[in-house]
Amino acid sequence: MDDGVESHPGRQYPKAPLVGVGAVVIKDGKILLVKRAFPPGQGKWSVPGGLVELGEKLSDACARETEEETGYKVDVLELINVFDMIERDEDTKVKYHYVLVEFLAKPTGGAEKPSHEVMEIRWVTNEESKSLDMTRTARRALNELFGGMQL
């Protein structure tokens, strides 16, 4: 089974932190979530996103990655926050190191079409998201944006 690592060389044990983006997409009081197919975060719910390409603006990367993973086109509205995601192996060597830039976004078109990197797509309320097994950074982004608020 492809664990996604071979298709993304340099993600495990990187020489430097990798920059990623994520989109908290909201429509009709619900948040767009994806279930990750590959590590890190395999099998966990997260916001759509991925790595920034060389020469690409953060907001453009966010829109591109959201559409690639979900099929939905989005307008990127504003920065939510920037988070570190550092995972070490049993020898304390850095296995993954991402600097994740999370944005608020709204859908503008497209249709649901999960990529091979996504096991499932779901629209949920903020309250429903609290019972899901989510990545730490997605949970932090939602808490940063909504705190204890209901959508």
N, C-alpha and C positions, 0 to 999 in steps of 0.2 A: 504494500500500500504506500502511495506517495504521501509523505508527511509534510510536503510543502517546502522542505528545507532545500532539496536539490533544485527546485524551480526558483529559489531565491538565494543564490550563493552569497555568503558573507553575512547572513542574518545571525547565524549561530557563531558565537565567539568572535564578534566583530573587532576590528582594529580601532574603531572610533564609534561613538554613539550614532545611531541612525535617526533621522528626522521623519516622523510620521504625523499624519493629520487624521482627525476624526470629526464626524458630523453628527450633532444632535439635531435630527430632522423632526420637526413637529408639524402635524396636520390634524386639525379637528380635535385638539386636546390629547393626541396620542403621539408617542415617540417611536421612531423607526429603529428596530433592533435587528441584528443579524447574529446567527449562531456560527461561530468560527469553525472552519473545517480543519485548520492546521495550527500547529504550535507557533508561538505561545498563545495560550487562550483557547486551544482546541476544545470544542464541545461547550464552550461558555458563550453567553450572550454578550454582545458588545455593540457599540455604535459603528456604522460603516466607516471605513477609512483605510489608509495604507501609507506607503512611503512616498515622500516627495521626490520627484525626479530632478536631476541636475538642470538648472535654469528655469525651473517652474516656481511660480508664486505659490505661497501656502494656500491661499483661497482657491486658486485654480486646481491644485492637487486635491483639495478637499472635494470639490465638485466632481472632478474626474473619477476619483476613487469611489465616491458614493454611487455614481452612475454605473461604473464598472461592476461593483459588487451587487447592486440591487436593481438596476434598470431605471431608477428614478433620477431625473434631472433636478438639480437644486440651485437655489440662490443662497450663497453664503452671506449671512447677515452680520455676525459679530463674533469676536473672540470670547470664548468662555474662560479658558485658562490654559496653562502649559504644565504638563506633568512629566515626571521621570518614571520610566518603567525599567527597572534593573532586576534581572533574575540571575542568581548565581547557581552553579552546580554544587555537587557534594564536596568538591575540593575548594570551594569558594571562588572559583574562577568565574568571571562574568560570561554567562552563556548568552544573554540577550541584554541589550541596552538601547532603549528608544527614548527620544525626547518627543513627547506627543503633544501636538497643538490641537486643542479641541475647539470647534466652532459651532455656533447656532446656525441652523439652516432651515429653509422652507422648500417643499417640493414645488416644482413649476411644470412638471410634465413627465413623460415616460410611463412605463408600465413595469410592474414587478417582474424581474427576471434575474434570479439568483445566479451568481457566478460560481465557478468550481471552488472558490475559496469560502463559500457560504453554504452551510447545511440547511438553513431555514431562515426565513424573513418573517418578522412579526411586528405589528403595530400594537403598542400597549400604553396604558396610562402610566403615569409616574408611580401610582400606588401599586399597580400590577407588576411593575419592574422590580419592586422591592422584594418580591418572592422568587425572582429568577436567579439562577447561578450566573452571575455576571463577572466580567473581568474587573479587576480593582480599578483600573483607570476609567472605564466606562461608568462604574458606580460613582467614582469621585467627580466625574464631569456632571452627572445628573445631580448629585448632591450640591455641587458648586452652583449650578444653574437654578435649581428649584429649592434646595434646602428641604424644609418640611412642607413646602407648598404643594397644593393639589393643582393639576393643570385644569 
